[in-house]
Amino acid sequence: MSLFDNLFRRKSVHDAINAARDEDIHGGGGLEKNLGVRDLTSLGIAAIIGAGIFSTIGSASYNGGPAVVLLFIFTAVACGFAAFAYAEFASLLPVSGSAYTYSYVAFGEVVAWIIGWALVMEYAVGNITVAVSWSGYFTSLCESAGWHIPAWATTDYISARDGFESASALLKGGASLSDLTQAQREYFEAWNTAHSAGGLRIILDIPAIVMSILITGLVYVGIKESKNAGNAMVILKLIVVLAVIVVGVWYVDVDNWHPFAPNGFAGVMAGVSSVFFAYIGFDALSTTAEECKDPQRDLPRAMVYSIIICTILYIIIALVLTGIVNYKELDVNDPLAYVFDRINLKWFSGIIAVSAVVAMAGVFLVFQLGQPRIWMTMSRDGLMPKRFSYIHPKYRTPTFATIMTGVFVVVPMLIIPSDTVLDLCSMGTLFAFVLVCGGVLRMQLQPDAPRGKFRTPYFNSKYVFPLMLAAAATWLFTTRRDATIGWITNERQSYPVEEILSRATTQELDFTAALLRAKDPAGMNAAGDGLAAYLDGLAPGDYKATIAGLPIAESSRYESGWDLFRHKIPMWLFTITCLALAAGAFRYSLSLIPVLGLVSCFYMMAQIPAKSWAGFFIWLAAGLVFYFSYGYKNSRLASKN
């Protein structure tokens, strides 16, 4: 066979299921079947409700205002479409490979490897964000109990360094420490108070590291113990979330909902990584297929149930938070605790902090369950060393793979900034969603393709999807004509405040402050004479007009050319994909639900910054190096050819 044929050699459904039953590969008798639909739904809720509702919802609300609820709805719909695709494959392939195994059957080996490698970003790397969020609440809880943990011991080195530089730029522009966000003040303190060794500042998130090690130990011990711990955590977090809604609704001020979308559509979509991260978890259920009593019936139900329940709670929580305080106050690591502390309900804030510590540990638990089982399945196929598929004879868990998952969480946590990790995690997950939806479409084009008990409802997209694209294009070139043409022609854009202040010289900033003080003395006085605070408080239209007249070099005010265009590459890829899908829908009468799932997930990928796309592709390139140096030669399918 040619190299091309070998790269896309596909596994049959029969082989995929038999691999899970091969005692020689398992080494320990297989996994324990202990999960029912209630347990799976509970695990799904445990994975979904966690860092998203207790932490990242704050930054998403800060960017989008009350309109962030629209992003929650859009994300829920997108995840719902993807859930149908996952459910169809889970019904067909009740094994622990998730999107990796599904892609192996639908597309072939090299695509399966890429997906398996990308899923490391969802489960192992994504748990870094969970651990960091958990650390934030744990630190807050310790502070309320009178135990101070130094700032340098609660963050990573890169975030502290970048946060210090950002804060310094704002201070340079006339801002005071009180004008900085809580996160900026914490990073500024961490960098300034950290001890040094050999010229290098000692900055590491100690609580997050310790928690990661402890939870990995629990996952090592067994699925039954993990299930019981997860169920207990779910009950606690649901009680607290409902209590937040019941108590918080009495403090809602509807005036805080105006303006509903203060930063427009762009502001709402700026929180896509944060909001999507709040939904990651339902797909992790598919990795437990071999531990389910009836995976073909229970997995599809549990995925849908968990998404519906969590979406309803998310929307209500977002409305309550943005109703109690102004959205501008929510850029904090612990938004729920912060909001109730602001309205002098410190006792309730403490309860939230305690429950958040438990709830996010539950999310970490589910993610740590998922990644070892992906590696275990890849090892069975010969794409990873055999030790990754070793099952402990007593604990009945993939022990070596579990230990390596813990290593993949703890080591990067020392150096990778948490915001970058969040983007990479979302990229890996959305990429998997796109390929799973694409896999369902590919199976549809094969009349003899095997089918499971669950089938995604079929709605013909032959005319519907092309008409949807035509309607979207009409809206863009009419209602948003100038913005659309400016985007296509790569019209220059103003830098954000922090970027302008960091690029401008001290003399330019002094001239700027004097100019604005003369033009708008009331506005400057209201901002405490701080240039950063004044510019940051302007409406988008006023900001653009003000920037145009500042006595600062144009290169320090505007982004243009390649520097601007490279940020648009993901959206251009999305546009090309939509056109190709429209042609495919018209020609092959593709099923509408997986088409919309693929498009909506790809759209959210396109909203993630280009630098994160670059990091994602670097990660995939490293994975392909490993594949060609080990997996390609040792693949079980290679021995059959």
Secondary structure, DSSP 8 states (H G I E B T S, - for coil): --HHHHHT----HHHHHHHTT-HHHHSSS-----B-HHHHHHHHHHHHSSHIIIIIHHHHHHHHGGGHHHHHHHHHHHHHHHHHHHHHHHHH--STTHHHHHHHHHT-HHHHHHHHHHHHIIIIIHHHHHHHHHHHHHHHHHHHTT----GGGSS-HHHHHHHHHHHHHHHHTT--GGGS-HHHHHHHHHHHH--EETTEE----HHHHHHHHHHHHHHHH-HHHHHHHHHHHHHHHHHHHHHHHHHHGGG--GGGG-SSSTTHHHHHHTTHHHHHHTTTTGGGGGGGGGGBSSHHHHHHHHHHHHHHHHHHHHHHHHHHHHHHS-GGG--SS-HHHHHHHHTT-HHHHHHHHHHHHHHHHHHHHHHHHHHHHHHHHHHHTTSS-GGGG---TTT-S-HHHHHHHHHHHHHHHTTS-HHHHHHHHHHHHHHHHHHHHHHHHHHHT-TT----S------B-TTHHHHHHHHHHHHHTTTTHHHHHHHHTT--EE--HHHHHHHS-HHHHHHHHHHHHHH-HHHHHHTTT-HHHHHHTS-HHHHHHHHHTSSS-HHHHEE-HHHHHGGGHHHHHHHHHHHHHHHHHHHH--BHHHHHHHHHHHHHHHTS-HHHHHHHHHHHHHHHHHIIIIIHHH-TTGGG-
